[in-house]
Amino acid sequence: YSPEICVQVTLLNFMVTPDGLQDQMLGILVAAEEPEVEKKRQNLVIESADSKKQLKDIEDKILYLLSVSEGNILDDEELITTLANSKVTSVKIEERVKEQEKTGLLVQQTRESYVPVAVRCSAMFFVVADLCKVEPTYQYSLEWFVDIYLLAIKTAEKPERNS
């Protein structure tokens, strides 16, 4: 670009990073090959966030009740009830977290089996992206590459599973 243009605009490079692309390709591959595993992973993220929100809400309510409590806090019925309920809720959340950890391990093991494909795919994208250095007309978008990747997954021969 000419100096006049560079002074007037800021150029941003929105190029994806190799690690980010690798994770994105891994997600696409697992979603295509084993959609139930990817769905479990997404549900784990949602459930984990929900559990954290519940704990935060309980904590905030307890702190609020403690701050507005006047006199002996043991006489505050609402505070005592909230503390008892929070104990029950936190035990339930702990149980859910243990289940989420077990499921998370299974999901992670499944995803790890696909990592070599994602690594190679990421490397291939950056090779294709660098073709424009050889010839300026060779410019390809990430969207194009993902479409080719999905087509390759769809048309690839499916391996036999030993389940």
N, C-alpha and C positions, 0 to 999 in steps of 0.2 A: 504494500500500500504506500501511496505517496505521503510525504510529510504533512501536507495540508489535511489529508483525511485523518491521519493518526492524531493530529492535534485536536480535531473536532469530535472524534469518537473514541470510545474505549472498546477495544477488542476483547471479547471474552472467549475463552476456549472451553467449551462444554464437553470436551472429550471425556469419555468414560475411562476410569482407571482399570488396569488389568484385574485387580482383586474384585472390584465392583462388578465388572463384566463377568468374571468367573462365577460369582455368587448368583448373578442374574441368570446366566446360562444353566447353572445347576438347578435353580428353581424351575426354570422352564422344562428342563429334561425330566426332573422328578415328577412335575405336574403332568407331563405327557405320558411317562412310563408307569408311574404309580400314583395316580391322582388321590387315592385314599391317604397315602402317606403325607402328601403335600397339604391335604385338607387338615389332617391331624396337626401338622406343624403350625398352620395358620390358626387353628382353634386353640392350640397351646399358647400362642402369643396373646390372643384375645382373653383367654381365661386368666392368664398370668396378670395382665393389666387390670382385669376386673378384680382379682383378689387384692392386688396392691391398692386399688381405689377403695375397696371396702375397708381395708385396714386403716388407710389414711382417714377416711370418714369417721370411723370409730374413734381413732386417736384425737381427731379435731373436736368431736363431740365431748369426749372426756375432758380434754383440756378446757373447752369452753365452760362446761359445768363446774369444773374446779375453780375457774377464774371468777365466776359469778356466784359461787356458793358463799353464803354468809353463815357465820356461826360454826357449829360443829359439822364437819363434812359427813360424819356418820349418821346424822339426822336427815340428810338430804336423800329422800326416797328415790328421786329420779337418777341421781348419781349412782347410788348403790345398784339400782336395776340396770343402768347402762353398763356398769362395770361387770356385772354378772353376765349380761348378754354378750359383752365383748369377749369374755373368756370363752363362752360357748362358740361364738362365731370364729374366734381365732383358732380354736381346736379344729373346727370344720375346714377352715382355710388351710391349716397345716396338713390335714389329710389330703386335701385336693392337691397341694403342692407336691406331696410325696408321689401321688399318682401321676402328676404332670412330669415329674422328674423321670419316672420309669418310662412313660410314653416318649418323653423327649430323647432318652437314650436310644430307644428303638428307631425313632425317626432319624436321629443323627447317624446311626449305623447304616441305615438304608441310604441316606444321602451321601455318606462317605464312599459308598461303592461306586457312585457316579462322578466323583471328583475328577478322576483322570480325564474323562470326556470333557468336563467343563474347562479344565486347564488347557487342553488342546484347542478347544473351541475359542477360548479367549485369545490364545496365541495366534490362531488363524485370522481372527478379526483384525488384530493389529498388523499382521502381514498384509492383509487386503487393504487396510486403511493407509499403509505406507506405499502402496502402489502409485499413489498420486505423485510421489517424489520421482518415480521413474517416468511417468507420463501423466500430465495434468488431467487428461480426460478420464483417468481411472479413479473416480471418486465415488465411493459407495457409502451409504448411510447405515447406521446401526439397525434401523427398521428393515432395510433390505436384507441385512445379514441375519437377523432374527427370523425373517420369513424363510430364508434358505435353510436355516438351522431346523426350523419346525418341519419343513418339507423333508429334510434328511431323516429326522426322527420318525416321521410318518411312514416313509418308504423303506426304512432300514429293516433288514431281516430280524425278526424277534428271536432272541435266544430262548432255549428251553429252560424252564425254572425247575430247580430241585427243591421243592417245598415240602 
